[in-house]
Amino acid sequence: MKDILTGIFVQFAKSGDPTPDPRADVKWPQWTQDDPRHFVFDFHPRLSRNLMDSKFLDFWEQLASQPKRHREEL
């Protein structure tokens, strides 16, 4: 995973294109409303369109909606 992320960031810094290797099976195209694919960082990197329907997003939305609890330290 470290090598995948490093390759993506280095390639994006060098060329503006985050695809880590032009010969890679997965090309990371620019996001548009007509083509709203996102990149899934996994052991098998891939493009997906179902981010908004995922349980993962529901978890973060629920967490963000909970009130913050502040505590004064002694």
Helices and strands as residue ranges (DSSP letters): H 2-15, E 38-40, E 46-48, G 51-53, H 55-65
